[in-house]
Amino acid sequence: MSEARSRLLATATRIFYAEGLHSVGIDRIVAEAKVTRATLYRHFPSKDDLVVAYLQGVHDMERDSVDKALSSGMPADDTVRAVARSIADSIRSAQFRGCAFLNAVAEYPDPGHPVHRTVLEHREWFRRTITDLLAQVGDSSPEPAARHFVMLRDGAMTAGCLADPAEVCETFLQGVDGILQHRVKAAK
């Protein structure tokens, strides 16, 4: 990745996450990244392309975090808990401003738009990953439990901006433990 592209993405990531996608103009990104407009458009033909690249970068960071838990060698239930703790840690961070993907889809509601599709692809990857993990815990179908986990995560990511993050995280982690306990009990 070129230095200019890297600076553009780092700048866009910081500003888009802090302030929103539609509220930030290309001129500001160009100025703060210290590149020319031509350089921006050479790397990203449109602002939408830049937004998609930003979301792909967030996806890659989240995937790396999940992959770390997956490769730890822990039992599946502990891996689920590790993923949940990672989510809770992000909610507790000083820079937390909600889920980048939920924020983006609120600004791009058209299901056919590339930004919206990028959000759906990320969510599908996450749901599938959690489903695969939960399939290793208990015998019942893992899909309902995975949907429950994703809904708990969505709620925690939203509430983390509106309420005490410590309480939100405690509630989220208790909910994840409840999902796991239910799956283990159902298997007996």
FENUR-V271302 format. One record per backbone hydrogen bond with DSSP energy under -1.0 kcal/mol. NH is the residue of the N-H (numbers start at 0). CO is the residue of the C=O. If there is no record, write none. Layout:
# FENUR-V271302
nh:NH co:CO
nh:NH co:CO
This chain:
# FENUR-V271302
nh:5 co:1
nh:6 co:2
nh:7 co:3
nh:8 co:4
nh:9 co:5
nh:10 co:6
nh:11 co:7
nh:12 co:8
nh:13 co:9
nh:14 co:10
nh:15 co:11
nh:16 co:12
nh:17 co:13
nh:18 co:14
nh:19 co:15
nh:28 co:24
nh:29 co:25
nh:30 co:26
nh:31 co:27
nh:32 co:28
nh:34 co:29
nh:39 co:35
nh:40 co:36
nh:41 co:37
nh:42 co:38
nh:43 co:39
nh:49 co:45
nh:50 co:46
nh:51 co:47
nh:52 co:48
nh:53 co:49
nh:54 co:50
nh:55 co:51
nh:56 co:52
nh:57 co:53
nh:58 co:54
nh:59 co:55
nh:60 co:56
nh:61 co:57
nh:62 co:58
nh:63 co:59
nh:64 co:60
nh:65 co:61
nh:66 co:62
nh:67 co:63
nh:68 co:64
nh:69 co:65
nh:70 co:66
nh:71 co:68
nh:78 co:74
nh:79 co:75
nh:80 co:76
nh:81 co:77
nh:82 co:78
nh:83 co:79
nh:84 co:80
nh:85 co:81
nh:86 co:82
nh:87 co:83
nh:88 co:84
nh:89 co:85
nh:90 co:86
nh:91 co:87
nh:95 co:92
nh:102 co:98
nh:103 co:99
nh:104 co:100
nh:105 co:101
nh:106 co:102
nh:107 co:103
nh:112 co:109
nh:116 co:112
nh:117 co:113
nh:118 co:114
nh:119 co:115
nh:120 co:116
nh:121 co:117
nh:122 co:118
nh:123 co:119
nh:124 co:120
nh:125 co:121
nh:126 co:122
nh:127 co:123
nh:128 co:124
nh:129 co:125
nh:130 co:126
nh:131 co:127
nh:132 co:128
nh:133 co:129
nh:134 co:130
nh:135 co:132
nh:136 co:133
nh:145 co:141
nh:146 co:142
nh:147 co:143
nh:148 co:144
nh:149 co:145
nh:150 co:146
nh:151 co:147
nh:152 co:148
nh:153 co:149
nh:154 co:150
nh:155 co:151
nh:156 co:152
nh:157 co:153
nh:158 co:154
nh:159 co:155
nh:160 co:157
nh:161 co:158
nh:162 co:158
nh:167 co:163
nh:168 co:164
nh:169 co:165
nh:170 co:166
nh:171 co:167
nh:172 co:168
nh:173 co:169
nh:174 co:170
nh:175 co:171
nh:176 co:172
nh:177 co:173
nh:178 co:174
nh:179 co:175
nh:180 co:176
nh:181 co:177
nh:182 co:178
nh:183 co:179
nh:184 co:180
nh:185 co:181
nh:186 co:182
